[in-house]
Amino acid sequence: MSASSDPEAGFGIAGQVAIVTGAASGIGRATAIRLAAHGARVTAVDIDGGRLAGLEGCVTATADLSRPEACEHVVDTVLAREGRLDILVNAAAILRRVPIPEVDPELWDEVMDANLLSQFALCRAAVRPMRRQKSGRIVNISSTAAFNGGANASSVYAISKGGVLALTKSLARQLAADGVVVNAVCPGGIDTPMGRFGFTEESWNAHFQANALLRRAGQPEEVAGAIVFLVSDWASYVTGHTLDVEGGLMLR
Ligand SMILES: NC(=O)c1ccc[n+]([C@@H]2O[C@H](COP(=O)([O-])OP(=O)(O)OC[C@H]3O[C@@H](n4cnc5c(N)ncnc54)[C@H](O)[C@@H]3O)[C@@H](O)[C@H]2O)c1
């Protein structure tokens, strides 16, 4: 993508080669669908291969991205097939609610590997082709938990999401000279299996009525819209940025 390409012509996304992780569900799935609808050549990756079925217009791949070698393999496979990589969206993650005194090394590793090491390893692998191409767009999904410490004992999750913001800013600094932009999106209160975890229907509705300025939870498609903006030519001068998509939950 370049500053001279025409943003009106499909936002500069048509024909771009993209990897979207966490694509079996929620925000990752909505993003894969939207990018494919705009003409991107999307590889949709998830640990849950069964639920990747039906992703129209995407190539699908099953991988446990908490293993760095699996991340390398995903990028290598896309490069072998497509010859380039333009867009990486890191959405895969897990949520565990355990108070800090009860966090053991296994839980720490499980969450940090799935949420932070995976993003690190995928970014590291994606940087090589993007540097060669002198272009690329990376969006890492963090969370409002990075700012508020994580509700209901989601401490290690919050720590991993803070790490995602630091990873994003660090990469943005190191890759700007190569024409690669790196940004983060912080969703909050999105209607997905992870978002609803621990809520009843009643407590879910009551929570957003009371706390979100927009008085409702968000839909995965509303986060996908922000992600598509950040990987499009509309955002060609945006890097190292954190875009909150949370209906005003964090406004104080
Ligand atoms: N839903 C929210 O309210 C909310 C709020 C803040 C941040 N987020 C973030 O948004 C992103 C998407 O979350 P979502 O709400 O769509 O959740 P989700 O649970 O619907 O989807 C997450 C997907 O990641 C996949 N995944 C988990 N571990 C994996 C691994 N090791 N390898 C490959 N895939 C793996 C899961 O199988 C699942 O399909 C996550 O990074 C999450 O932390 C969501």
The ligand as an SDF file (V2000), in Angstrom:
LIG
                    3D

 44 48  0  0  0  0  0  0  0  0999 V2000
  -15.2580   -9.3910   23.7620 N   0  0  0  0  0  0  0  0  0  0  0  0
  -14.7880   -8.3710   24.4650 C   0  0  0  0  0  0  0  0  0  0  0  0
  -15.5350   -7.6780   25.1630 O   0  0  0  0  0  0  0  0  0  0  0  0
  -13.3170   -8.0420   24.4200 C   0  0  0  0  0  0  0  0  0  0  0  0
  -12.8880   -6.9880   25.2400 C   0  0  0  0  0  0  0  0  0  0  0  0
  -11.5550   -6.6430   25.2160 C   0  0  0  0  0  0  0  0  0  0  0  0
  -10.6590   -7.3130   24.3860 C   0  0  0  0  0  0  0  0  0  0  0  0
  -11.0960   -8.3400   23.6060 N   0  0  0  0  0  0  0  0  0  0  0  0
  -10.1070   -8.9940   22.7610 C   0  0  0  0  0  0  0  0  0  0  0  0
  -10.6030   -9.1560   21.4420 O   0  0  0  0  0  0  0  0  0  0  0  0
   -9.9900  -10.3110   20.8460 C   0  0  0  0  0  0  0  0  0  0  0  0
  -11.0700  -11.2120   20.2900 C   0  0  0  0  0  0  0  0  0  0  0  0
  -11.8770  -11.6580   21.3930 O   0  0  0  0  0  0  0  0  0  0  0  0
  -13.3960  -12.1370   21.2330 P   0  0  0  0  0  0  0  0  0  0  0  0
  -14.1820  -11.3770   22.2080 O   0  0  0  0  0  0  0  0  0  0  0  0
  -13.7640  -12.1570   19.8010 O   0  0  0  0  0  0  0  0  0  0  0  0
  -13.2230  -13.6070   21.8460 O   0  0  0  0  0  0  0  0  0  0  0  0
  -13.6660  -15.0420   21.3370 P   0  0  0  0  0  0  0  0  0  0  0  0
  -13.4630  -15.9220   22.5040 O   0  0  0  0  0  0  0  0  0  0  0  0
  -15.0190  -14.9570   20.6920 O   0  0  0  0  0  0  0  0  0  0  0  0
  -12.5850  -15.3760   20.2030 O   0  0  0  0  0  0  0  0  0  0  0  0
  -11.2460  -15.6390   20.4990 C   0  0  0  0  0  0  0  0  0  0  0  0
  -10.7580  -16.7030   19.5220 C   0  0  0  0  0  0  0  0  0  0  0  0
   -9.3590  -16.9250   19.7710 O   0  0  0  0  0  0  0  0  0  0  0  0
   -9.1050  -18.3040   19.6010 C   0  0  0  0  0  0  0  0  0  0  0  0
   -7.8890  -18.7210   20.3030 N   0  0  0  0  0  0  0  0  0  0  0  0
   -7.6900  -18.7450   21.6470 C   0  0  0  0  0  0  0  0  0  0  0  0
   -6.4700  -19.2360   21.9190 N   0  0  0  0  0  0  0  0  0  0  0  0
   -5.8880  -19.5490   20.7230 C   0  0  0  0  0  0  0  0  0  0  0  0
   -4.6390  -20.1070   20.3540 C   0  0  0  0  0  0  0  0  0  0  0  0
   -3.7410  -20.5020   21.2810 N   0  0  0  0  0  0  0  0  0  0  0  0
   -4.3600  -20.2830   19.0430 N   0  0  0  0  0  0  0  0  0  0  0  0
   -5.2720  -19.9130   18.1020 C   0  0  0  0  0  0  0  0  0  0  0  0
   -6.4800  -19.3790   18.3950 N   0  0  0  0  0  0  0  0  0  0  0  0
   -6.7900  -19.2040   19.6960 C   0  0  0  0  0  0  0  0  0  0  0  0
  -10.3490  -18.9740   20.1820 C   0  0  0  0  0  0  0  0  0  0  0  0
  -10.4960  -20.3260   19.7450 O   0  0  0  0  0  0  0  0  0  0  0  0
  -11.4580  -18.0530   19.6810 C   0  0  0  0  0  0  0  0  0  0  0  0
  -11.9880  -18.4940   18.4450 O   0  0  0  0  0  0  0  0  0  0  0  0
   -9.1630  -10.9650   21.9510 C   0  0  0  0  0  0  0  0  0  0  0  0
   -7.8130  -10.5660   21.8070 O   0  0  0  0  0  0  0  0  0  0  0  0
   -9.7470  -10.3880   23.2270 C   0  0  0  0  0  0  0  0  0  0  0  0
   -8.8280  -10.3820   24.2840 O   0  0  0  0  0  0  0  0  0  0  0  0
  -12.4160   -8.7150   23.6110 C   0  0  0  0  0  0  0  0  0  0  0  0
  1  2  1  0
  2  3  2  0
  2  4  1  0
  4  5  1  0
  4 44  2  0
  5  6  2  0
  6  7  1  0
  7  8  2  0
  8  9  1  0
  8 44  1  0
  9 10  1  0
  9 42  1  0
 10 11  1  0
 11 12  1  0
 11 40  1  0
 12 13  1  0
 13 14  1  0
 14 15  2  0
 14 16  1  0
 14 17  1  0
 17 18  1  0
 18 19  2  0
 18 20  1  0
 18 21  1  0
 21 22  1  0
 22 23  1  0
 23 24  1  0
 23 38  1  0
 24 25  1  0
 25 26  1  0
 25 36  1  0
 26 27  1  0
 26 35  1  0
 27 28  2  0
 28 29  1  0
 29 30  1  0
 29 35  2  0
 30 31  1  0
 30 32  2  0
 32 33  1  0
 33 34  2  0
 34 35  1  0
 36 37  1  0
 36 38  1  0
 38 39  1  0
 40 41  1  0
 40 42  1  0
 42 43  1  0
M  CHG  2   8   1  16  -1
M  END
$$$$
